[in-house]
Amino acid sequence: MSATSHPATVPTSASFEAEAIRQLGQQLSEAEQRLQFAELKIQVLEERLREALIKKYGPSSEKLSSAQLELLELEPGVSSDEVQAESEREPLSSPPEAPEEQADRKPGRKHPGRQSLPAHLPRVEKIVACEAERCVCGGCGAQTTVIGYGESEQLDVEPARYFVLVTRREKRACKRCQEFGVGSAAARADHR
């Protein structure tokens, strides 16, 4: 018998590919089923956890989101009054929307910008002097004069004491040479 007389018994590469594709499809559907089962199991466990936390913190905690309940669980010594106060607050806003979704909504109130820090907080001033090379005019070499300060405020804290840290950076200019302009102290990230 010749090898050409039995072509049906010799597997072809096309049949191997078809079998491999069938097996991969079967494995994929099994993996999808396992994934769906795992997602459903997670939902059931999350709901059980939510019910246990509601039972722990009382009926007023039913109004809280799951994320808020989880935060309460992380907070040591939460009282029922705190849970009641939290449940009466407005719900937290949803995450930022995509630009297409924002276009569909009505324009909201414009953001007011940065607000000034409360005036009743004590101010601690710190003056940052210019570097030595900025204290001398680049044109004539004369000593420059302080003509003002660039000012910034940030809320700072010491343990159990809040204050506003006012950073004043020197601005210097030469009285003789105006073409070299104004130089100021470098802004540093940490002024402490």
Order of alpha helices (4+ residues) and beta strands (2+ residues): alpha-alpha-alpha-alpha-beta-beta-beta-beta
